[in-house]
Amino acid sequence: MADQQAKEATRNKNIEECYKKIPKSVVISEQKEQSVNWWQREWTETTKGAITKAFFPKIEDRLKFRLNVTPNFTAIVTRHGNIKA
C-alpha cells in the first residue's frame, strides 16, 4: 500500500514540495563566510594590532596562509620580545 501511494505521489503534479534539504557543506561554507566577515569587521574597527595589521590587513588573506604560529613568529610580527633587529 505504501509503494502504491508513493507511485501515485510521483505522478501527481499538484503536490508541492514541502521539504528542501540543504547540504551540510552549504551550511558550513555559509557559516565560515559569516564568521570571516564578522572577524574582518572587528579587525578593521579595532585600534590595536597596528603592526600586525600591516602584515595581515585582510583576514581572508591571512587564512589562506598555512602559518606555523610559534612564539618566535608572534614576537617578530608584533614586535614584542627581545629581538634586536
PDB file of N, CA, C and O in Angstrom:
ATOM      1  N   MET A   1       0.827  -1.190   0.000  1.00  0.00           N
ATOM      2  CA  MET A   1       0.000   0.000   0.000  1.00  0.00           C
ATOM      3  C   MET A   1       0.882   1.269   0.000  1.00  0.00           C
ATOM      4  O   MET A   1       0.572   2.242  -0.687  1.00  0.00           O
ATOM      5  N   ALA A   2       1.971   1.247   0.770  1.00  0.00           N
ATOM      6  CA  ALA A   2       2.880   2.390   0.811  1.00  0.00           C
ATOM      7  C   ALA A   2       3.531   2.603  -0.549  1.00  0.00           C
ATOM      8  O   ALA A   2       3.652   3.741  -1.001  1.00  0.00           O
ATOM      9  N   ASP A   3       3.948   1.535  -1.203  1.00  0.00           N
ATOM     10  CA  ASP A   3       4.544   1.643  -2.531  1.00  0.00           C
ATOM     11  C   ASP A   3       3.557   2.229  -3.534  1.00  0.00           C
ATOM     12  O   ASP A   3       3.929   3.056  -4.367  1.00  0.00           O
ATOM     13  N   GLN A   4       2.325   1.811  -3.456  1.00  0.00           N
ATOM     14  CA  GLN A   4       1.300   2.296  -4.372  1.00  0.00           C
ATOM     15  C   GLN A   4       1.092   3.801  -4.174  1.00  0.00           C
ATOM     16  O   GLN A   4       0.988   4.543  -5.151  1.00  0.00           O
ATOM     17  N   GLN A   5       1.031   4.253  -2.927  1.00  0.00           N
ATOM     18  CA  GLN A   5       0.820   5.674  -2.657  1.00  0.00           C
ATOM     19  C   GLN A   5       2.047   6.492  -3.073  1.00  0.00           C
ATOM     20  O   GLN A   5       1.911   7.622  -3.542  1.00  0.00           O
ATOM     21  N   ALA A   6       3.235   5.924  -2.902  1.00  0.00           N
ATOM     22  CA  ALA A   6       4.438   6.626  -3.324  1.00  0.00           C
ATOM     23  C   ALA A   6       4.456   6.815  -4.837  1.00  0.00           C
ATOM     24  O   ALA A   6       4.840   7.878  -5.325  1.00  0.00           O
ATOM     25  N   LYS A   7       4.042   5.792  -5.578  1.00  0.00           N
ATOM     26  CA  LYS A   7       3.976   5.906  -7.037  1.00  0.00           C
ATOM     27  C   LYS A   7       2.957   6.957  -7.452  1.00  0.00           C
ATOM     28  O   LYS A   7       3.203   7.736  -8.373  1.00  0.00           O
ATOM     29  N   GLU A   8       1.830   6.981  -6.784  1.00  0.00           N
ATOM     30  CA  GLU A   8       0.806   7.985  -7.084  1.00  0.00           C
ATOM     31  C   GLU A   8       1.319   9.391  -6.797  1.00  0.00           C
ATOM     32  O   GLU A   8       1.038  10.326  -7.547  1.00  0.00           O
ATOM     33  N   ALA A   9       2.049   9.532  -5.743  1.00  0.00           N
ATOM     34  CA  ALA A   9       2.580  10.840  -5.369  1.00  0.00           C
ATOM     35  C   ALA A   9       3.574  11.356  -6.411  1.00  0.00           C
ATOM     36  O   ALA A   9       3.632  12.557  -6.675  1.00  0.00           O
ATOM     37  N   THR A  10       4.354  10.449  -7.000  1.00  0.00           N
ATOM     38  CA  THR A  10       5.306  10.894  -8.019  1.00  0.00           C
ATOM     39  C   THR A  10       4.613  11.330  -9.299  1.00  0.00           C
ATOM     40  O   THR A  10       5.150  12.147 -10.046  1.00  0.00           O
ATOM     41  N   ARG A  11       3.461  10.810  -9.553  1.00  0.00           N
ATOM     42  CA  ARG A  11       2.709  11.161 -10.763  1.00  0.00           C
ATOM     43  C   ARG A  11       1.858  12.414 -10.571  1.00  0.00           C
ATOM     44  O   ARG A  11       1.479  13.056 -11.551  1.00  0.00           O
ATOM     45  N   ASN A  12       1.557  12.766  -9.338  1.00  0.00           N
ATOM     46  CA  ASN A  12       0.685  13.888  -9.048  1.00  0.00           C
ATOM     47  C   ASN A  12       1.480  15.197  -9.142  1.00  0.00           C
ATOM     48  O   ASN A  12       2.417  15.410  -8.374  1.00  0.00           O
ATOM     49  N   LYS A  13       1.110  16.062 -10.074  1.00  0.00           N
ATOM     50  CA  LYS A  13       1.820  17.330 -10.284  1.00  0.00           C
ATOM     51  C   LYS A  13       1.332  18.434  -9.347  1.00  0.00           C
ATOM     52  O   LYS A  13       1.956  19.493  -9.277  1.00  0.00           O
ATOM     53  N   ASN A  14       0.244  18.216  -8.633  1.00  0.00           N
ATOM     54  CA  ASN A  14      -0.331  19.242  -7.759  1.00  0.00           C
ATOM     55  C   ASN A  14       0.269  19.239  -6.360  1.00  0.00           C
ATOM     56  O   ASN A  14      -0.044  20.118  -5.556  1.00  0.00           O
ATOM     57  N   ILE A  15       1.122  18.274  -6.055  1.00  0.00           N
ATOM     58  CA  ILE A  15       1.724  18.194  -4.723  1.00  0.00           C
ATOM     59  C   ILE A  15       2.920  19.140  -4.670  1.00  0.00           C
ATOM     60  O   ILE A  15       3.828  19.062  -5.497  1.00  0.00           O
ATOM     61  N   GLU A  16       2.904  20.035  -3.681  1.00  0.00           N
ATOM     62  CA  GLU A  16       4.010  20.968  -3.507  1.00  0.00           C
ATOM     63  C   GLU A  16       5.120  20.308  -2.701  1.00  0.00           C
ATOM     64  O   GLU A  16       4.876  19.495  -1.809  1.00  0.00           O
ATOM     65  N   GLU A  17       6.324  20.678  -3.040  1.00  0.00           N
ATOM     66  CA  GLU A  17       7.468  20.174  -2.283  1.00  0.00           C
ATOM     67  C   GLU A  17       7.474  20.874  -0.932  1.00  0.00           C
ATOM     68  O   GLU A  17       7.487  22.103  -0.864  1.00  0.00           O
ATOM     69  N   CYS A  18       7.464  20.101   0.133  1.00  0.00           N
ATOM     70  CA  CYS A  18       7.372  20.700   1.467  1.00  0.00           C
ATOM     71  C   CYS A  18       8.684  20.586   2.241  1.00  0.00           C
ATOM     72  O   CYS A  18       8.793  21.072   3.367  1.00  0.00           O
ATOM     73  N   TYR A  19       9.662  19.950   1.639  1.00  0.00           N
ATOM     74  CA  TYR A  19      10.929  19.775   2.351  1.00  0.00           C
ATOM     75  C   TYR A  19      12.062  19.920   1.363  1.00  0.00           C
ATOM     76  O   TYR A  19      12.119  19.212   0.358  1.00  0.00           O
ATOM     77  N   LYS A  20      12.956  20.832   1.649  1.00  0.00           N
ATOM     78  CA  LYS A  20      14.135  21.027   0.811  1.00  0.00           C
ATOM     79  C   LYS A  20      15.359  20.850   1.693  1.00  0.00           C
ATOM     80  O   LYS A  20      15.634  21.675   2.565  1.00  0.00           O
ATOM     81  N   LYS A  21      16.063  19.809   1.470  1.00  0.00           N
ATOM     82  CA  LYS A  21      17.236  19.512   2.278  1.00  0.00           C
ATOM     83  C   LYS A  21      18.422  20.333   1.782  1.00  0.00           C
ATOM     84  O   LYS A  21      18.716  20.353   0.587  1.00  0.00           O
ATOM     85  N   ILE A  22      19.089  20.999   2.694  1.00  0.00           N
ATOM     86  CA  ILE A  22      20.266  21.793   2.367  1.00  0.00           C
ATOM     87  C   ILE A  22      21.493  20.948   2.731  1.00  0.00           C
ATOM     88  O   ILE A  22      21.581  20.428   3.843  1.00  0.00           O
ATOM     89  N   PRO A  23      22.431  20.814   1.801  1.00  0.00           N
ATOM     90  CA  PRO A  23      23.623  20.020   2.109  1.00  0.00           C
ATOM     91  C   PRO A  23      24.430  20.627   3.256  1.00  0.00           C
ATOM     92  O   PRO A  23      24.498  21.846   3.412  1.00  0.00           O
ATOM     93  N   LYS A  24      25.023  19.768   4.035  1.00  0.00           N
ATOM     94  CA  LYS A  24      25.832  20.192   5.185  1.00  0.00           C
ATOM     95  C   LYS A  24      26.963  21.109   4.727  1.00  0.00           C
ATOM     96  O   LYS A  24      27.309  22.065   5.422  1.00  0.00           O
ATOM     97  N   SER A  25      27.537  20.821   3.565  1.00  0.00           N
ATOM     98  CA  SER A  25      28.656  21.621   3.062  1.00  0.00           C
ATOM     99  C   SER A  25      28.232  23.074   2.813  1.00  0.00           C
ATOM    100  O   SER A  25      29.031  23.989   3.009  1.00  0.00           O
ATOM    101  N   VAL A  26      26.987  23.292   2.384  1.00  0.00           N
ATOM    102  CA  VAL A  26      26.493  24.647   2.142  1.00  0.00           C
ATOM    103  C   VAL A  26      26.363  25.400   3.465  1.00  0.00           C
ATOM    104  O   VAL A  26      26.745  26.566   3.563  1.00  0.00           O
ATOM    105  N   VAL A  27      25.830  24.734   4.469  1.00  0.00           N
ATOM    106  CA  VAL A  27      25.676  25.361   5.788  1.00  0.00           C
ATOM    107  C   VAL A  27      27.050  25.724   6.354  1.00  0.00           C
ATOM    108  O   VAL A  27      27.232  26.820   6.884  1.00  0.00           O
ATOM    109  N   ILE A  28      28.005  24.817   6.243  1.00  0.00           N
ATOM    110  CA  ILE A  28      29.354  25.062   6.764  1.00  0.00           C
ATOM    111  C   ILE A  28      30.006  26.231   6.034  1.00  0.00           C
ATOM    112  O   ILE A  28      30.600  27.100   6.672  1.00  0.00           O
ATOM    113  N   SER A  29      29.906  26.266   4.714  1.00  0.00           N
ATOM    114  CA  SER A  29      30.544  27.356   3.964  1.00  0.00           C
ATOM    115  C   SER A  29      29.889  28.702   4.264  1.00  0.00           C
ATOM    116  O   SER A  29      30.577  29.720   4.337  1.00  0.00           O
ATOM    117  N   GLU A  30      28.570  28.716   4.440  1.00  0.00           N
ATOM    118  CA  GLU A  30      27.888  29.973   4.788  1.00  0.00           C
ATOM    119  C   GLU A  30      28.299  30.448   6.181  1.00  0.00           C
ATOM    120  O   GLU A  30      28.515  31.641   6.392  1.00  0.00           O
ATOM    121  N   GLN A  31      28.405  29.528   7.118  1.00  0.00           N
ATOM    122  CA  GLN A  31      28.826  29.891   8.471  1.00  0.00           C
ATOM    123  C   GLN A  31      30.265  30.413   8.468  1.00  0.00           C
ATOM    124  O   GLN A  31      30.584  31.371   9.171  1.00  0.00           O
ATOM    125  N   LYS A  32      31.120  29.784   7.682  1.00  0.00           N
ATOM    126  CA  LYS A  32      32.516  30.221   7.599  1.00  0.00           C
ATOM    127  C   LYS A  32      32.593  31.624   7.016  1.00  0.00           C
ATOM    128  O   LYS A  32      33.341  32.469   7.508  1.00  0.00           O
ATOM    129  N   GLU A  33      31.817  31.868   5.965  1.00  0.00           N
ATOM    130  CA  GLU A  33      31.817  33.192   5.343  1.00  0.00           C
ATOM    131  C   GLU A  33      31.324  34.258   6.323  1.00  0.00           C
ATOM    132  O   GLU A  33      31.905  35.340   6.404  1.00  0.00           O
ATOM    133  N   GLN A  34      30.264  33.961   7.060  1.00  0.00           N
ATOM    134  CA  GLN A  34      29.749  34.912   8.051  1.00  0.00           C
ATOM    135  C   GLN A  34      30.782  35.176   9.146  1.00  0.00           C
ATOM    136  O   GLN A  34      30.951  36.312   9.588  1.00  0.00           O
ATOM    137  N   SER A  35      31.467  34.127   9.578  1.00  0.00           N
ATOM    138  CA  SER A  35      32.481  34.275  10.624  1.00  0.00           C
ATOM    139  C   SER A  35      33.644  35.143  10.155  1.00  0.00           C
ATOM    140  O   SER A  35      34.115  36.010  10.890  1.00  0.00           O
ATOM    141  N   VAL A  36      34.107  34.906   8.927  1.00  0.00           N
ATOM    142  CA  VAL A  36      35.214  35.699   8.391  1.00  0.00           C
ATOM    143  C   VAL A  36      34.787  37.149   8.231  1.00  0.00           C
ATOM    144  O   VAL A  36      35.575  38.051   8.514  1.00  0.00           O
ATOM    145  N   ASN A  37      33.561  37.396   7.783  1.00  0.00           N
ATOM    146  CA  ASN A  37      33.065  38.773   7.653  1.00  0.00           C
ATOM    147  C   ASN A  37      32.999  39.465   9.006  1.00  0.00           C
ATOM    148  O   ASN A  37      33.383  40.628   9.131  1.00  0.00           O
ATOM    149  N   TRP A  38      32.514  38.755  10.018  1.00  0.00           N
ATOM    150  CA  TRP A  38      32.448  39.334  11.368  1.00  0.00           C
ATOM    151  C   TRP A  38      33.859  39.633  11.883  1.00  0.00           C
ATOM    152  O   TRP A  38      34.122  40.706  12.427  1.00  0.00           O
ATOM    153  N   TRP A  39      34.762  38.660  11.699  1.00  0.00           N
ATOM    154  CA  TRP A  39      36.135  38.815  12.158  1.00  0.00           C
ATOM    155  C   TRP A  39      36.793  40.006  11.456  1.00  0.00           C
ATOM    156  O   TRP A  39      37.482  40.794  12.104  1.00  0.00           O
ATOM    157  N   GLN A  40      36.592  40.149  10.152  1.00  0.00           N
ATOM    158  CA  GLN A  40      37.168  41.266   9.408  1.00  0.00           C
ATOM    159  C   GLN A  40      36.639  42.597   9.918  1.00  0.00           C
ATOM    160  O   GLN A  40      37.396  43.556  10.064  1.00  0.00           O
ATOM    161  N   ARG A  41      35.347  42.655  10.189  1.00  0.00           N
ATOM    162  CA  ARG A  41      34.750  43.889  10.705  1.00  0.00           C
ATOM    163  C   ARG A  41      35.383  44.256  12.056  1.00  0.00           C
ATOM    164  O   ARG A  41      35.734  45.412  12.290  1.00  0.00           O
ATOM    165  N   GLU A  42      35.521  43.270  12.930  1.00  0.00           N
ATOM    166  CA  GLU A  42      36.151  43.511  14.235  1.00  0.00           C
ATOM    167  C   GLU A  42      37.610  43.935  14.064  1.00  0.00           C
ATOM    168  O   GLU A  42      38.075  44.843  14.753  1.00  0.00           O
ATOM    169  N   TRP A  43      38.324  43.294  13.166  1.00  0.00           N
ATOM    170  CA  TRP A  43      39.741  43.570  12.917  1.00  0.00           C
ATOM    171  C   TRP A  43      39.911  44.979  12.360  1.00  0.00           C
ATOM    172  O   TRP A  43      40.859  45.678  12.720  1.00  0.00           O
ATOM    173  N   THR A  44      39.014  45.396  11.496  1.00  0.00           N
ATOM    174  CA  THR A  44      39.094  46.731  10.898  1.00  0.00           C
ATOM    175  C   THR A  44      38.793  47.818  11.920  1.00  0.00           C
ATOM    176  O   THR A  44      39.425  48.875  11.906  1.00  0.00           O
ATOM    177  N   GLU A  45      37.839  47.568  12.801  1.00  0.00           N
ATOM    178  CA  GLU A  45      37.402  48.588  13.754  1.00  0.00           C
ATOM    179  C   GLU A  45      38.324  48.748  14.955  1.00  0.00           C
ATOM    180  O   GLU A  45      38.330  49.805  15.585  1.00  0.00           O
ATOM    181  N   THR A  46      39.099  47.724  15.286  1.00  0.00           N
ATOM    182  CA  THR A  46      39.942  47.832  16.477  1.00  0.00           C
ATOM    183  C   THR A  46      41.130  48.760  16.226  1.00  0.00           C
ATOM    184  O   THR A  46      41.627  48.881  15.107  1.00  0.00           O
ATOM    185  N   THR A  47      41.565  49.405  17.299  1.00  0.00           N
ATOM    186  CA  THR A  47      42.730  50.286  17.197  1.00  0.00           C
ATOM    187  C   THR A  47      43.999  49.555  17.593  1.00  0.00           C
ATOM    188  O   THR A  47      45.092  50.114  17.493  1.00  0.00           O
ATOM    189  N   LYS A  48      43.875  48.346  18.030  1.00  0.00           N
ATOM    190  CA  LYS A  48      45.036  47.571  18.462  1.00  0.00           C
ATOM    191  C   LYS A  48      45.616  46.782  17.293  1.00  0.00           C
ATOM    192  O   LYS A  48      44.951  46.566  16.280  1.00  0.00           O
ATOM    193  N   GLY A  49      46.857  46.359  17.452  1.00  0.00           N
ATOM    194  CA  GLY A  49      47.485  45.481  16.471  1.00  0.00           C
ATOM    195  C   GLY A  49      47.896  46.157  15.185  1.00  0.00           C
ATOM    196  O   GLY A  49      47.862  45.538  14.122  1.00  0.00           O
ATOM    197  N   ALA A  50      48.283  47.419  15.263  1.00  0.00           N
ATOM    198  CA  ALA A  50      48.631  48.165  14.041  1.00  0.00           C
ATOM    199  C   ALA A  50      49.784  47.514  13.289  1.00  0.00           C
ATOM    200  O   ALA A  50      49.770  47.476  12.059  1.00  0.00           O
ATOM    201  N   ILE A  51      50.770  47.008  13.997  1.00  0.00           N
ATOM    202  CA  ILE A  51      51.915  46.376  13.335  1.00  0.00           C
ATOM    203  C   ILE A  51      51.484  45.077  12.669  1.00  0.00           C
ATOM    204  O   ILE A  51      51.871  44.799  11.534  1.00  0.00           O
ATOM    205  N   THR A  52      50.693  44.289  13.365  1.00  0.00           N
ATOM    206  CA  THR A  52      50.202  43.036  12.790  1.00  0.00           C
ATOM    207  C   THR A  52      49.293  43.316  11.605  1.00  0.00           C
ATOM    208  O   THR A  52      49.320  42.573  10.623  1.00  0.00           O
ATOM    209  N   LYS A  53      48.491  44.369  11.673  1.00  0.00           N
ATOM    210  CA  LYS A  53      47.618  44.739  10.561  1.00  0.00           C
ATOM    211  C   LYS A  53      48.426  45.096   9.316  1.00  0.00           C
ATOM    212  O   LYS A  53      47.971  44.890   8.191  1.00  0.00           O
ATOM    213  N   ALA A  54      49.626  45.631   9.527  1.00  0.00           N
ATOM    214  CA  ALA A  54      50.475  45.950   8.379  1.00  0.00           C
ATOM    215  C   ALA A  54      50.850  44.679   7.616  1.00  0.00           C
ATOM    216  O   ALA A  54      50.970  44.699   6.391  1.00  0.00           O
ATOM    217  N   PHE A  55      51.035  43.578   8.341  1.00  0.00           N
ATOM    218  CA  PHE A  55      51.357  42.303   7.710  1.00  0.00           C
ATOM    219  C   PHE A  55      50.110  41.633   7.149  1.00  0.00           C
ATOM    220  O   PHE A  55      50.149  41.060   6.060  1.00  0.00           O
ATOM    221  N   PHE A  56      49.016  41.701   7.880  1.00  0.00           N
ATOM    222  CA  PHE A  56      47.780  41.000   7.527  1.00  0.00           C
ATOM    223  C   PHE A  56      46.579  41.942   7.597  1.00  0.00           C
ATOM    224  O   PHE A  56      45.815  41.884   8.560  1.00  0.00           O
ATOM    225  N   PRO A  57      46.395  42.812   6.594  1.00  0.00           N
ATOM    226  CA  PRO A  57      45.258  43.735   6.650  1.00  0.00           C
ATOM    227  C   PRO A  57      43.914  43.036   6.428  1.00  0.00           C
ATOM    228  O   PRO A  57      42.889  43.504   6.926  1.00  0.00           O
ATOM    229  N   LYS A  58      43.904  41.934   5.697  1.00  0.00           N
ATOM    230  CA  LYS A  58      42.657  41.229   5.424  1.00  0.00           C
ATOM    231  C   LYS A  58      42.699  39.844   6.052  1.00  0.00           C
ATOM    232  O   LYS A  58      43.644  39.082   5.847  1.00  0.00           O
ATOM    233  N   ILE A  59      41.674  39.534   6.810  1.00  0.00           N
ATOM    234  CA  ILE A  59      41.580  38.235   7.477  1.00  0.00           C
ATOM    235  C   ILE A  59      41.526  37.108   6.458  1.00  0.00           C
ATOM    236  O   ILE A  59      42.148  36.065   6.661  1.00  0.00           O
ATOM    237  N   GLU A  60      40.803  37.297   5.380  1.00  0.00           N
ATOM    238  CA  GLU A  60      40.674  36.252   4.362  1.00  0.00           C
ATOM    239  C   GLU A  60      42.033  35.893   3.760  1.00  0.00           C
ATOM    240  O   GLU A  60      42.319  34.721   3.514  1.00  0.00           O
ATOM    241  N   ASP A  61      42.876  36.916   3.524  1.00  0.00           N
ATOM    242  CA  ASP A  61      44.218  36.646   3.001  1.00  0.00           C
ATOM    243  C   ASP A  61      45.073  35.917   4.030  1.00  0.00           C
ATOM    244  O   ASP A  61      45.850  35.028   3.684  1.00  0.00           O
ATOM    245  N   ARG A  62      44.925  36.297   5.293  1.00  0.00           N
ATOM    246  CA  ARG A  62      45.689  35.632   6.363  1.00  0.00           C
ATOM    247  C   ARG A  62      45.308  34.159   6.464  1.00  0.00           C
ATOM    248  O   ARG A  62      46.174  33.310   6.679  1.00  0.00           O
ATOM    249  N   LEU A  63      44.032  33.849   6.311  1.00  0.00           N
ATOM    250  CA  LEU A  63      43.575  32.470   6.432  1.00  0.00           C
ATOM    251  C   LEU A  63      44.075  31.589   5.294  1.00  0.00           C
ATOM    252  O   LEU A  63      44.114  30.367   5.433  1.00  0.00           O
ATOM    253  N   LYS A  64      44.457  32.187   4.176  1.00  0.00           N
ATOM    254  CA  LYS A  64      44.993  31.410   3.052  1.00  0.00           C
ATOM    255  C   LYS A  64      46.385  30.878   3.348  1.00  0.00           C
ATOM    256  O   LYS A  64      46.793  29.856   2.796  1.00  0.00           O
ATOM    257  N   PHE A  65      47.120  31.569   4.220  1.00  0.00           N
ATOM    258  CA  PHE A  65      48.462  31.126   4.587  1.00  0.00           C
ATOM    259  C   PHE A  65      48.385  29.995   5.591  1.00  0.00           C
ATOM    260  O   PHE A  65      47.547  30.007   6.492  1.00  0.00           O
ATOM    261  N   ARG A  66      49.252  29.029   5.433  1.00  0.00           N
ATOM    262  CA  ARG A  66      49.384  27.953   6.418  1.00  0.00           C
ATOM    263  C   ARG A  66      50.591  28.292   7.282  1.00  0.00           C
ATOM    264  O   ARG A  66      51.702  27.824   7.032  1.00  0.00           O
ATOM    265  N   LEU A  67      50.358  29.106   8.292  1.00  0.00           N
ATOM    266  CA  LEU A  67      51.454  29.564   9.147  1.00  0.00           C
ATOM    267  C   LEU A  67      51.594  28.688  10.376  1.00  0.00           C
ATOM    268  O   LEU A  67      50.610  28.294  11.001  1.00  0.00           O
ATOM    269  N   ASN A  68      52.812  28.402  10.700  1.00  0.00           N
ATOM    270  CA  ASN A  68      53.108  27.714  11.946  1.00  0.00           C
ATOM    271  C   ASN A  68      53.377  28.800  12.981  1.00  0.00           C
ATOM    272  O   ASN A  68      54.503  29.281  13.110  1.00  0.00           O
ATOM    273  N   VAL A  69      52.345  29.178  13.708  1.00  0.00           N
ATOM    274  CA  VAL A  69      52.445  30.293  14.646  1.00  0.00           C
ATOM    275  C   VAL A  69      53.157  29.819  15.914  1.00  0.00           C
ATOM    276  O   VAL A  69      52.604  29.095  16.741  1.00  0.00           O
ATOM    277  N   THR A  70      54.391  30.257  16.022  1.00  0.00           N
ATOM    278  CA  THR A  70      55.228  29.914  17.175  1.00  0.00           C
ATOM    279  C   THR A  70      55.430  31.181  18.008  1.00  0.00           C
ATOM    280  O   THR A  70      55.110  32.279  17.552  1.00  0.00           O
ATOM    281  N   PRO A  71      55.949  31.036  19.200  1.00  0.00           N
ATOM    282  CA  PRO A  71      56.257  32.237  19.994  1.00  0.00           C
ATOM    283  C   PRO A  71      57.229  33.177  19.282  1.00  0.00           C
ATOM    284  O   PRO A  71      57.085  34.396  19.374  1.00  0.00           O
ATOM    285  N   ASN A  72      58.211  32.630  18.576  1.00  0.00           N
ATOM    286  CA  ASN A  72      59.163  33.474  17.849  1.00  0.00           C
ATOM    287  C   ASN A  72      58.473  34.233  16.713  1.00  0.00           C
ATOM    288  O   ASN A  72      58.737  35.419  16.517  1.00  0.00           O
ATOM    289  N   PHE A  73      57.612  33.576  15.980  1.00  0.00           N
ATOM    290  CA  PHE A  73      56.874  34.230  14.907  1.00  0.00           C
ATOM    291  C   PHE A  73      56.023  35.364  15.470  1.00  0.00           C
ATOM    292  O   PHE A  73      56.012  36.468  14.926  1.00  0.00           O
ATOM    293  N   THR A  74      55.321  35.091  16.546  1.00  0.00           N
ATOM    294  CA  THR A  74      54.476  36.109  17.171  1.00  0.00           C
ATOM    295  C   THR A  74      55.309  37.292  17.647  1.00  0.00           C
ATOM    296  O   THR A  74      54.892  38.440  17.494  1.00  0.00           O
ATOM    297  N   ALA A  75      56.478  37.029  18.220  1.00  0.00           N
ATOM    298  CA  ALA A  75      57.352  38.105  18.688  1.00  0.00           C
ATOM    299  C   ALA A  75      57.821  38.977  17.528  1.00  0.00           C
ATOM    300  O   ALA A  75      57.912  40.197  17.668  1.00  0.00           O
ATOM    301  N   ILE A  76      58.114  38.370  16.396  1.00  0.00           N
ATOM    302  CA  ILE A  76      58.574  39.139  15.234  1.00  0.00           C
ATOM    303  C   ILE A  76      57.438  39.980  14.660  1.00  0.00           C
ATOM    304  O   ILE A  76      57.620  41.169  14.399  1.00  0.00           O
ATOM    305  N   VAL A  77      56.274  39.377  14.463  1.00  0.00           N
ATOM    306  CA  VAL A  77      55.154  40.080  13.830  1.00  0.00           C
ATOM    307  C   VAL A  77      54.625  41.203  14.718  1.00  0.00           C
ATOM    308  O   VAL A  77      54.260  42.263  14.210  1.00  0.00           O
ATOM    309  N   THR A  78      54.577  40.994  16.015  1.00  0.00           N
ATOM    310  CA  THR A  78      54.039  42.004  16.919  1.00  0.00           C
ATOM    311  C   THR A  78      55.081  42.961  17.469  1.00  0.00           C
ATOM    312  O   THR A  78      54.750  43.920  18.167  1.00  0.00           O
ATOM    313  N   ARG A  79      56.341  42.697  17.153  1.00  0.00           N
ATOM    314  CA  ARG A  79      57.491  43.469  17.673  1.00  0.00           C
ATOM    315  C   ARG A  79      57.568  43.432  19.189  1.00  0.00           C
ATOM    316  O   ARG A  79      57.971  44.403  19.829  1.00  0.00           O
ATOM    317  N   HIS A  80      57.181  42.310  19.748  1.00  0.00           N
ATOM    318  CA  HIS A  80      57.346  42.096  21.180  1.00  0.00           C
ATOM    319  C   HIS A  80      58.469  41.093  21.378  1.00  0.00           C
ATOM    320  O   HIS A  80      58.750  40.289  20.489  1.00  0.00           O
ATOM    321  N   GLY A  81      59.091  41.134  22.498  1.00  0.00           N
ATOM    322  CA  GLY A  81      60.163  40.179  22.770  1.00  0.00           C
ATOM    323  C   GLY A  81      61.513  40.849  22.690  1.00  0.00           C
ATOM    324  O   GLY A  81      61.616  42.047  22.426  1.00  0.00           O
ATOM    325  N   ASN A  82      62.537  40.070  22.918  1.00  0.00           N
ATOM    326  CA  ASN A  82      63.903  40.575  22.962  1.00  0.00           C
ATOM    327  C   ASN A  82      64.570  40.340  21.604  1.00  0.00           C
ATOM    328  O   ASN A  82      65.415  39.456  21.466  1.00  0.00           O
ATOM    329  N   ILE A  83      64.187  41.128  20.617  1.00  0.00           N
ATOM    330  CA  ILE A  83      64.728  40.993  19.273  1.00  0.00           C
ATOM    331  C   ILE A  83      65.433  42.315  18.930  1.00  0.00           C
ATOM    332  O   ILE A  83      64.850  43.389  19.073  1.00  0.00           O
ATOM    333  N   LYS A  84      66.654  42.229  18.489  1.00  0.00           N
ATOM    334  CA  LYS A  84      67.446  43.437  18.260  1.00  0.00           C
ATOM    335  C   LYS A  84      67.457  43.878  16.797  1.00  0.00           C
ATOM    336  O   LYS A  84      68.304  44.675  16.393  1.00  0.00           O
ATOM    337  N   ALA A  85      66.528  43.366  16.015  1.00  0.00           N
ATOM    338  CA  ALA A  85      66.512  43.763  14.600  1.00  0.00           C
ATOM    339  C   ALA A  85      65.172  44.378  14.258  1.00  0.00           C
ATOM    340  O   ALA A  85      64.951  44.779  13.116  1.00  0.00           O
TER     341      ALA A  85
END
